Amino acid sequence: MASTRVGDATIHYDEIGDGPPVLLIHAGIADRRMWQAQLAALSGQARLIAMDLRGYGESDLPSAAFAHHDDVIGLLDALGVARATLVGCSFGGAVALDATLAHPDRVTGLALFGSALGGHDWSDATEALWDDLVGQVDPEDLDAMADAEVRFWVVGPHRQPADVDPWLLSLAHEMDRRALAAEAALGDVTQHELDPPAARRLGEIGVPVLVAAGALDVPDIRTLADLLAAGIPHARRLPDVPGAAHLLPLERPAEVNAALRDFLAALPR
């Protein structure tokens, strides 16, 4: 574990390996611990950097207006990295996409797992699915909210909690409980967003892009993966990974590691 100053915040990160730089950006329900299997498996192929976004994990909460995608580049600057491949899951994928659009000269490739997308609204069906799976939850009860989000995202709509490894459920709840506290504080600070948003600018992305989703994730995420693959000129959509929901890198590390190995090996040096 290491840390460095980025703007007015201390950003914590893990770094291991040698080779082309690869920055891993966690989901909004998680922190950098979700990349543990990738750090262990891919360090012989790349210089891997797994960051906690500002306010998440161990990184500082912001004290003034900021942008997550600018923090990504700020961390690269602090580490002396001119260009990197960005790997993102869920909200981390949206941050990676924004960073690529805002700083296209700093990114060599994108790998997106169950990615969100700035400027894309959730469907009414997803809101109805939330109501069916978890019902009404007091947003101020962070433990209850973490239970609900783990049920919705990590377990997913196609299985029951008993079907999922208890270790995964426990880690996901711990990470999400901390993330929810961060988001409550982040809501009091202005976050600069791309204008126009990424959803209207996918054709501008010129680097190679890998897109994947879990077969057991919510339907909107799999639809988003199709949209990203269709809208980004040099994107490749992998078949949905069976037996996995939203935290694909944690739940199916062998498949994710294999896909990343092939993707990184094919990128221009």
C-alpha positions, 0 to 999 in steps of 0.5 A, spaced: 500 500 500 502 506 498 499 513 497 501 520 494 498 527 494 493 529 488 491 536 488 488 537 495 487 529 497 491 523 499 490 518 494 491 511 496 493 505 491 497 498 491 502 498 485 506 491 483 509 489 477 513 491 471 511 493 464 506 497 461 502 501 466 495 499 467 491 503 472 485 499 475 479 503 477 474 500 482 466 499 482 462 504 486 460 499 491 467 497 492 474 499 493 481 497 490 481 491 494 476 488 488 482 487 484 486 483 488 486 477 484 488 481 478 494 484 482 496 477 484 496 474 477 498 479 472 504 483 475 509 479 470 506 482 464 504 490 467 506 495 472 499 494 475 496 500 479 489 499 483 487 506 486 482 508 491 478 513 488 477 520 492 473 518 498 473 511 497 477 506 501 482 509 504 483 515 500 481 522 502 474 525 501 474 532 497 474 539 500 473 542 494 470 541 487 473 536 483 473 530 478 474 523 479 477 523 471 482 528 473 484 525 479 486 519 475 490 523 471 493 526 477 495 520 480 498 518 473 502 524 473 504 523 481 507 516 479 511 519 473 506 515 468 505 518 461 500 513 458 496 507 461 491 502 460 485 504 464 481 498 467 474 499 470 468 496 473 461 499 473 462 506 476 470 505 475 468 504 467 465 510 467 470 514 470 475 510 465 471 512 459 471 520 462 478 520 463 479 517 456 475 523 453 478 528 457 485 526 456 485 522 450 493 523 449 494 519 456 490 513 455 493 507 451 487 502 451 480 501 455 478 494 459 471 495 461 467 490 466 460 491 467 461 498 466 457 504 467 456 510 462 456 517 464 450 521 461 446 514 460 440 513 465 437 507 468 431 504 465 424 503 468 425 496 468 431 496 473 428 501 478 422 496 478 427 490 479 430 494 485 423 494 488 422 487 486 429 484 489 430 489 495 424 494 496 424 500 500 430 501 504 432 507 508 438 511 505 440 513 512 441 506 514 448 504 511 448 497 513 441 496 510 443 499 504 449 495 503 445 489 504 440 491 499 446 493 494 449 487 495 443 483 494 442 487 487 448 487 484 453 482 487 447 476 488 443 479 482 436 478 479 438 470 477 440 467 484 439 467 491 444 469 496 446 462 498 448 461 491 454 466 492 460 464 496 460 467 503 467 470 502 465 474 496 458 477 500 462 479 506 467 483 502 462 486 498 458 488 504 464 491 507 467 495 501 460 497 500 458 500 507 464 504 506 463 506 499 456 508 501 459 513 507 463 516 502 458 517 497 454 521 502 459 526 504 461 526 496 454 529 495 456 535 499 461 537 494 461 539 487 463 534 482 465 536 475 462 532 469 464 532 462 459 536 458 457 533 453 457 526 457 460 520 455 454 517 452 454 522 446 461 521 445 463 514 444 465 515 437 471 520 439 474 514 443 480 512 438 484 506 443 482 499 443 477 497 448 475 491 451 468 490 453 465 484 458 459 483 463 457 477 467 451 473 464 448 474 471 448 481 472 442 486 471 439 487 464 441 494 463 449 492 464 449 487 459 445 492 454 450 497 456 456 493 454 452 492 447 451 499 447 459 501 448 461 495 443 457 498 438 459 505 439 466 505 440 470 504 434 475 499 436 471 496 441 471 488 442 465 485 446 466 478 449 461 473 450 457 474 457 461 471 462 457 465 465 456 464 473 457 472 474 454 478 476 456 485 477 463 484 480 466 480 475 473 481 476 472 478 483 467 473 482 470 470 476 478 472 476 480 466 471 476 469 466 478 476 467 485 475 468 485 471 461 481 476 457 486 482 460 492 478 458 490 477 451 488 484 451 494 487 454 499 483 449 495 485 443 496 493 445 501 497 441 507 498 445 
